[in-house]
Amino acid sequence: MTELTVQTREKLNIVAVGHVDHGKSTLIGRLLYDTNSLSDGAIEKVRHISEQNGKPFEYAYLLDAFEEEQKQGITIDTTNINFSTDKRDYIIIDAPGHKEFLKNMISGASSAEAALLMIDAQEGIQEQSRRHGYILSLLGIKKVFVIVNKMDLVNYSESVYNEIKENFDKFLSNLNIYPIEYIPVSAFNGENIIAKSEKLDWYRGVNIIEALDLIQKEPEPEDKPLRFAIQDVYKFDNRRIIAGRIEAGILKVGDEVTISPSGKRTKVKTIENWPTPYDKNLISAGMSVGITVEDEFFNKRGEVISHSQDKPQTSNLFNANIFWMGNKPMVKNKTYKLKLTTQEVQCEVFSINAVIDSSNLNASGSYNEVKKNEVAEITIKTREKICFDEFADFRGTGRFVIVDEFNVSGGGIVLKTDESLKNRVLDPKNTNFKPRPRLVSRNQKEARLQQQARVIWLTGLTGSGKNEIAIKLEKKLFELEKTVCYLDSANLRFGISSELEFSESGAYEQTRRIAEIANQFINNGIITIVTSISRYKKAREVAREIIGSDDYLEFHIEAAENVLKARSSKAMYELEGNSDSEMYYEKSEYPVYSLYIDDPEFNHDEKVDLIIDQIKNIL
């Protein structure tokens, strides 16, 4: 018996935005017409209406014809407009009014992977054009084509096109949007829509259809890193089954995973399923399943399981864009409930950074509240640490709703926050702080430097040789053309920590400060070497949490007692066994790299080579 296989065509969602009367409806109508996406009846109706009005064929009327077809039961509507090319199917997301546009952008149209932003060549860049660009940046839509329309009204002038391109580039670059292409067109005349135009022979780029077909579609959810939101934990005989939904990625038996926000690590033992066709060894995005793990941790609803090498962010502070639908305004310092995946926590608005009225796209001058139908850039603070992702990277773990007095009153998406604030928990006493995004990311800096930034934390007692190793390690990395920084805790003691006492509390604070500085360096793409006695394991755990467990590489330089005494003054170690003595050291409970020194005259280069071998995957 021959099996029939059904091949599904790729689909891409595009949002079309633009100032009133800049030709958005005409362009969409022209795309539908030129790609034969309309019925003959719809075209004839528009032709008849145009003739009655004494006008040439009006492509903008085709959207009205779509609405009529929808009433007749055809699956096309005024919001989602379908057309196809030889390569794939497209859905253009379009809403007729500003209020509906913004509401759809937050709730539904945020699924768009790319955008067409219209500008009238004759009128030029308008305030609405800038605001639409701003909204695209809030939604994390970076694949943008600027369509310079009505080129026929400026005699297809190259200088007009170049002026618009130069001025709009300056504005969009501040929003971290870099258009793929500025495409000059005349939508009404069909110039540069599906074929090159002789009247625009100075333009060497692609036409609109070619541009759309060049867009690289985002990876499917199963091709992204794992995100498994825990729904509940069930007890069956001797098994504790963790149930939930796979938001993204693939999970297999034997995979090492991290449970966030706690950071606990374990391995997948089994995949448990009910009467379904699911594979018992592999599950993927979209599936609701159960698993068991090797370690008996206390797991709970709201935690997110990921692979250990690519975890979600964890913090109690993040930037967001929200559309407010509540009858009562959203205000600062009021307690709301936030729902993100299966997490439900109390939260409050820490700061209101910008507000736009969705009915007219006007920016508010007062940031004390967010009224109904307004879009706002806000900073949210939750009562406890949660895990999340930037919406542009993970839609499932990057969107949330806000509940006010038992009513869902707002929907939002998580925006980009500076990498240095990841894994942080805000001190409630800090009331004047607002996290700020950067236009250059850590990944971009690492790509430029051709390295992966990490903190190499060399810990060990005085006389262990960690400083000599660090000096040689810095030189070796420099010779390998790596950008590297060396932080010596002894030198920092005379600077930023000069007021600290030589006590246990002083040692804790010194370790914390070093970690904060190191964290800033790696978030600028720099490999950072730290030498610090950091004798207390709790202090090192704090450093590891500040820096992030994936970026923190701890090397314990452990030397024999006779080596320590030979390499340092005997007076330093005369109080052996006492917690106040220099001999006291608490080993870490998590896995660390260990270098053992048993000779006062040990070979520093050999130890450096061992470290290089351990970190070669980041070089």
C-alpha positions, 0 to 999 in steps of 0.5 A, spaced: 500 500 500 502 506 497 503 512 503 501 518 501 505 524 504 502 531 504 507 537 503 505 543 506 507 550 504 511 554 508 507 560 511 510 567 513 506 572 517 508 580 515 505 586 518 504 592 514 504 599 517 504 606 515 501 613 515 494 614 513 494 616 505 501 613 504 498 608 500 498 601 504 491 599 502 493 600 495 500 596 496 496 590 499 491 591 493 496 591 488 500 585 491 493 581 491 492 583 484 499 581 481 499 575 485 493 572 482 490 572 489 483 574 488 477 571 485 474 574 478 468 576 481 472 581 486 476 584 481 470 585 476 466 589 482 472 593 484 472 595 476 465 597 476 465 601 482 471 605 479 468 606 473 462 609 476 466 614 480 469 616 474 476 613 476 481 608 474 482 602 477 482 603 484 487 597 488 485 600 495 478 598 494 480 590 493 480 590 501 473 592 501 472 586 496 475 582 501 471 583 506 465 582 502 468 575 500 468 574 507 461 575 508 460 569 503 464 564 507 471 565 504 476 564 509 479 571 508 478 577 512 480 584 513 486 583 518 489 577 515 490 577 508 493 571 504 497 571 497 502 566 495 508 566 491 512 561 487 516 560 494 511 560 499 504 563 502 504 570 506 499 572 511 499 580 511 496 582 518 493 589 517 488 593 521 484 599 518 484 603 524 490 606 529 486 603 535 485 596 532 492 596 529 495 597 536 491 592 539 492 587 534 499 588 534 500 586 542 495 580 542 495 577 535 499 581 530 505 580 534 506 573 531 509 577 525 516 575 523 517 581 518 514 588 517 513 593 511 513 600 513 510 605 508 512 612 507 510 617 501 515 619 497 512 626 496 510 627 503 516 624 506 517 622 513 511 623 518 510 623 525 506 617 524 512 613 520 516 614 526 511 612 531 510 605 527 517 604 527 517 605 535 512 600 535 516 595 531 522 596 535 517 595 542 515 588 539 522 586 537 520 586 529 527 587 526 526 584 519 523 591 516 523 593 509 521 601 508 517 602 502 518 608 499 511 609 495 508 614 490 515 615 487 511 617 480 509 623 484 516 626 485 518 624 478 522 617 480 527 622 483 533 618 486 535 624 490 528 624 494 529 617 495 536 618 498 534 623 503 528 619 506 533 613 506 538 617 510 533 621 515 529 615 517 536 610 518 538 615 523 531 615 527 531 607 526 538 606 528 536 609 535 531 603 536 536 598 534 532 597 527 536 596 521 532 596 515 534 590 510 532 594 504 529 601 502 524 599 496 522 605 491 515 603 488 509 606 485 504 601 488 498 605 484 502 604 477 505 597 479 512 599 479 517 595 482 512 590 485 513 584 482 518 586 476 523 591 476 521 598 473 525 602 467 523 608 471 527 606 477 533 604 473 538 607 478 535 603 483 539 596 484 536 592 489 530 587 489 523 589 488 517 587 493 516 580 491 523 578 491 524 582 497 519 578 501 522 571 498 529 573 501 526 573 508 529 568 512 523 565 516 524 564 524 526 557 526 520 553 528 519 552 535 522 545 535 528 548 532 529 552 538 532 551 545 528 547 550 523 550 554 518 546 558 513 549 563 511 545 569 504 545 569 504 540 576 507 534 579 503 528 580 505 522 584 504 515 581 507 509 585 514 510 586 514 515 581 514 523 581 511 525 574 513 532 572 507 534 567 507 540 562 507 543 555 513 543 551 513 551 549 520 550 544 525 545 543 526 537 543 527 533 550 530 526 550 531 521 555 538 522 558 538 529 557 541 534 562 537 539 564 536 545 568 530 547 572 529 554 573 529 559 577 532 555 582 538 552 577 537 545 580 540 540 575 538 533 573 537 528 567 531 526 564 530 519 566 523 517 563 518 520 558 511 518 561 505 518 556 498 516 556 495 513 551 498 517 545 502 516 539 508 520 542 515 517 542 517 514 549 524 517 548 523 524 545 518 529 545 518 536 542 514 543 541 507 543 542 506 536 546 503 536 553 507 530 556 510 528 563 517 526 565 521 523 571 528 525 572 534 522 576 534 526 582 528 527 587 528 535 587 522 538 590 519 541 583 513 545 583 508 549 578 511 555 574 518 552 574 521 552 567 525 546 564 531 547 559 537 544 557 543 546 561 547 550 556 541 555 554 537 557 560 531 562 560 533 569 564 531 569 571 530 575 575 525 579 579 525 585 574 524 586 567 522 591 561 516 590 558 511 593 553 504 592 555 497 594 552 492 596 557 485 594 557 483 595 564 477 600 566 481 602 572 488 605 570 495 601 571 499 605 576 505 604 580 506 601 586 499 597 586 499 589 586 497 586 580 498 578 578 502 576 573 501 570 569 507 568 564 507 560 562 504 557 568 507 562 573 503 566 577 506 571 581 504 578 585 508 584 581 507 591 581 509 597 576 516 599 578 516 604 573 512 607 567 517 609 561 513 611 555 506 611 554 502 611 547 495 612 546 492 607 541 487 611 538 491 616 535 498 614 537 500 620 541 505 620 546 503 621 553 507 627 557 505 624 563 508 617 566 504 616 572 499 611 569 497 607 563 489 608 561 485 604 557 487 602 550 494 605 551 500 602 550 506 603 555 513 601 556 514 599 563 519 596 568 515 590 572 518 588 579 515 581 581 515 579 589 519 573 587 524 571 582 521 568 575 524 565 569 522 568 562 525 570 555 525 576 551 519 575 546 523 576 540 527 570 542 521 565 545 514 567 544 511 562 549 516 564 555 516 572 552 509 573 553 504 575 559 498 577 562 496 582 568 490 580 572 487 586 576 482 584 581 480 578 578 480 581 571 485 580 565 486 587 564 493 587 560 497 583 555 504 584 554 511 582 552 518 581 555 523 586 552 530 586 551 534 588 558 541 589 558 545 582 559 548 585 566 542 585 569 540 578 568 539 573 574 539 579 578 534 580 584 532 588 585 533 590 592 526 593 594 530 599 597 532 601 590 527 605 588 530 610 582 533 604 578 530 603 571 534 597 567 536 600 560 537 596 554 543 597 549 544 597 542 550 593 542 549 586 545 554 582 548 553 577 542 555 582 537 561 584 541 563 577 542 563 576 535 567 582 533 572 579 538 572 572 536 571 569 543 566 567 548 567 571 554 567 567 561 570 569 568 576 564 570 576 565 577 582 562 581 581 561 588 586 558 593 590 560 599 595 565 600 602 562 597 598 557 593 601 560 586 594 562 583 597 569 582 603 567 578 598 562 574 594 568 572 599 572 570 602 567 565 595 565 563 593 572 561 600 572 557 598 566 554 591 568 552 594 575 549 598 571 545 592 567 542 590 574 540 584 574 545 581 580 549 583 579 556 582 582 563 586 580 569 583 582 576 587 581 582 583 582 588 590 584 592 590 590 588 582 591 588 583 591 596 587 598 595 582 601 591 574 600 591 575 596 597 580 600 601 574 601 607 573 594 608 575 590 614 579 584 614 574 580 617 569 575 614 564 580 612 569 584 609 571 578 605 564 577 603 563 584 600 570 584 597 568 577 593 561 580 591 564 587 588 569 583 584 564 579 581 560 585 580 566 588 576 567 581 572 560 581 570 561 588 567 567 585 563 564 579 560 558 582 558 562 587 554 565 580 551 572 580 555 575 574 558 576 575 565 581 572 570 580 573 577 585 571 583 581 571 589 582 567 596 575 567 597 575 562 602 568 562 604 564 557 599 557 562 600 561 568 598 563 564 591 556 561 591 554 569 590 559 570 585 557 564 581 550 567 581 552 574 580 556 572 574 551 566 572 553 559 572 554 558 565 559 564 565 563 562 571 569 557 571 572 556 578 579 553 578 581 551 585 589 552 586 590 547 592 597 547 595 600 542 600 601 545 607 608 545 606 608 548 600 603 554 602 608 555 608 614 555 604 611 560 599 609 565 604 611 567 611 610 562 617 606 567 621 601 567 616 599 560 618 601 559 625 593 559 627 592 553 623 585 550 624 582 556 626 576 559 622 580 566 623 586 563 620 589 564 613 589 556 613 581 556 613 578 554 606 571 551 605 571 547 598 565 548 594 559 543 593 558 544 586 563 541 581 570 545 580 576 544 576 582 543 581 589 544 580 594 541 585 600 544 587 605 539 591 612 543 589 614 550 591 618 550 585 612 548 580 612 549 573 607 555 572 606 554 564 604 546 565 598 549 570 596 554 565 596 549 559 591 545 563 587 551 564 587 552 557 585 545 555 579 546 559 577 552 556 579 551 549 571 551 547 570 558 548 577 560 545 
